[in-house]
Amino acid sequence: MTKETEQAANPDQDVRVPRTAPPAVSPTAPPAASRTAHLRRSTHESTVEVELNLDGRGDSQISTGVRFYDHMLASLAKHSLFDLRIQATGDVDVDAHHTVEDVAIVLGDAFNEALGDKRGISRFGDATVPLDEALVQAVVDVAGRPYVVHTGEPEGQAYVMIGDRYVGSLTRHVLESFAHHGGIALHVRVLSGRDPHHVVEAQFKAVARALRAAVALDPRVKGIPSAKGSL
């Protein structure tokens, strides 16, 4: 008796239909839409152009006129795996403050634009990063509600000049400007550190790693990662 004849003779028989397995979704698969931004901002104090790709490889081309800041932004790109191009000119002959701040503003705006509607992302990220004697923890929530808590820098760090134009107080200002325009709740704690260069660089690297985790696409996340249904 054929299989078809047997089923016809026994209509109440439980007939199992082979189940087709859903296609596997790789957690490293690229997003359907490009998560990129290209912004330009010009004021009487500076002109800043930023190109950002959240799904890059950590490539960077940075020129701000403040060499130490270039180094920090290149580290941010490398450890977040963001592709980042920044071209900035400003009145650094007066003070680095304007250019450093304006770059952070445009970078935050670009981050917010590139992130789009935030569907499928992990949303939260945290990292603790050492650099020799320095140790820094960064925790982020990219939900669109900016807030910054920044603690633990060694006494006097804000007044130290690193390189020829970057003063230590700029680090907190960069974090505040970037987080405000990027819509990021950002907590940074310097747990230890002595060398001013290491203290700053560990902060940029920790923030980079936290952002990398937060923007990562999780195949288990359906839609917006919020119980409210929107961010």
Residue pairs with C-beta under 8 A, 6 or more apart in sequence:
1 9
6 13
7 13
7 15
25 219
26 219
27 216
27 217
27 218
27 219
29 217
29 219
30 55
31 55
31 120
31 217
33 116
34 53
34 55
35 53
35 54
35 55
35 114
35 115
35 116
35 215
36 51
36 52
36 53
36 54
36 114
37 50
37 51
37 52
37 109
37 110
37 111
37 113
37 114
38 49
38 50
38 51
38 52
38 110
39 49
39 50
39 106
39 109
39 110
39 113
40 47
40 48
40 49
40 50
40 106
41 47
41 48
41 102
41 105
41 106
41 109
42 48
43 102
45 90
45 91
45 98
45 99
45 102
46 88
46 89
46 90
46 91
46 98
46 99
46 102
46 103
47 88
47 89
47 90
48 86
48 87
48 88
48 90
48 99
48 102
48 103
48 105
48 106
49 85
49 86
49 87
49 88
49 106
50 84
50 85
50 86
50 103
50 106
50 107
50 109
50 110
51 83
51 84
51 85
51 86
51 110
52 82
52 83
52 84
52 85
52 107
52 110
52 111
52 114
53 82
53 83
53 84
53 114
54 82
54 111
54 114
54 115
54 215
55 81
56 77
56 81
56 82
56 83
56 84
57 81
57 83
58 77
58 78
58 79
58 80
58 81
58 82
58 83
59 77
59 83
59 84
60 73
60 74
60 77
60 78
60 83
60 84
60 85
60 86
61 84
61 85
61 86
61 87
62 70
62 73
62 74
62 77
62 84
62 85
62 86
63 70
63 86
63 87
63 88
64 70
64 73
64 86
64 88
64 90
64 99
64 100
64 103
65 88
65 89
65 90
65 92
65 96
65 99
65 165
66 92
66 96
66 99
66 100
66 163
66 165
66 166
67 163
67 164
67 165
68 162
68 163
68 165
68 166
68 197
68 200
69 96
69 100
69 103
69 165
69 166
69 170
71 201
72 200
72 201
72 204
73 84
73 86
73 103
73 107
73 204
75 201
75 204
75 205
75 208
76 82
76 84
76 204
76 205
76 207
76 208
77 83
77 84
77 208
78 208
79 205
79 208
79 209
79 212
80 208
80 209
80 211
80 212
81 212
82 208
82 211
82 212
84 107
86 103
86 107
88 99
88 102
88 103
89 99
90 98
90 99
90 102
91 98
91 99
92 99
92 165
96 165
96 166
96 167
96 170
97 170
97 173
100 166
100 170
100 173
100 174
101 170
101 173
101 174
101 177
104 173
104 174
104 175
104 177
104 178
104 181
105 177
105 178
105 181
106 181
107 178
107 181
107 182
108 177
108 178
108 179
108 180
108 181
108 182
108 183
108 184
109 181
109 182
111 178
111 181
111 182
111 184
111 211
112 144
112 181
112 182
112 183
115 121
115 142
115 215
117 224
117 231
118 142
118 143
118 144
118 224
118 225
118 231
119 221
119 223
119 224
120 217
120 218
120 219
120 221
120 222
120 223
120 225
121 142
121 214
121 215
121 216
121 217
121 218
121 221
121 225
122 213
122 214
122 215
122 216
122 217
122 218
122 221
122 225
123 141
123 142
123 143
123 214
123 225
123 226
123 231
124 139
124 140
124 141
124 213
124 214
125 139
125 140
125 142
125 209
125 210
125 211
125 212
125 213
125 214
125 215
125 216
126 137
126 138
126 139
126 140
126 210
126 213
127 137
127 138
127 206
127 207
127 208
127 209
127 210
127 212
127 213
128 135
128 136
128 137
128 138
128 191
128 206
129 135
129 136
129 137
129 138
129 202
129 205
129 206
129 209
130 202
131 198
131 201
131 202
131 205
132 195
132 198
133 192
133 193
133 194
133 195
133 198
134 190
134 192
134 193
134 194
134 195
134 198
134 199
134 201
134 202
135 190
135 191
135 192
135 193
135 202
136 188
136 189
136 190
136 191
136 193
136 199
136 202
136 203
136 205
136 206
137 187
137 188
137 189
137 191
137 206
138 186
138 187
138 188
138 189
138 203
138 206
138 207
138 209
138 210
139 186
139 187
139 210
140 184
140 185
140 186
140 187
140 207
140 210
140 211
140 214
141 184
141 185
141 214
142 182
142 183
142 184
142 211
142 214
142 215
143 183
143 185
143 226
143 231
144 183
144 231
145 183
145 185
146 179
146 180
146 181
146 182
146 183
146 184
146 185
146 186
147 179
147 185
147 186
148 172
148 175
148 176
148 179
148 180
148 185
148 186
148 187
148 188
149 186
149 187
149 188
150 172
150 175
150 176
150 186
150 187
150 188
151 188
151 189
151 190
152 189
152 190
152 191
153 168
153 171
153 172
153 190
153 193
153 199
154 190
154 193
154 194
154 196
154 199
157 168
157 171
157 196
157 199
158 167
158 168
158 169
158 172
159 167
159 168
159 169
160 167
160 168
160 196
161 167
161 168
162 168
162 196
162 197
162 200
166 200
168 196
168 199
168 200
171 200
171 203
175 186
175 188
175 203
175 207
178 184
178 186
179 185
179 186
184 211
186 207
188 203
188 206
188 207
190 199
190 202
190 203
193 199
193 202
223 229
224 230
224 231
225 231
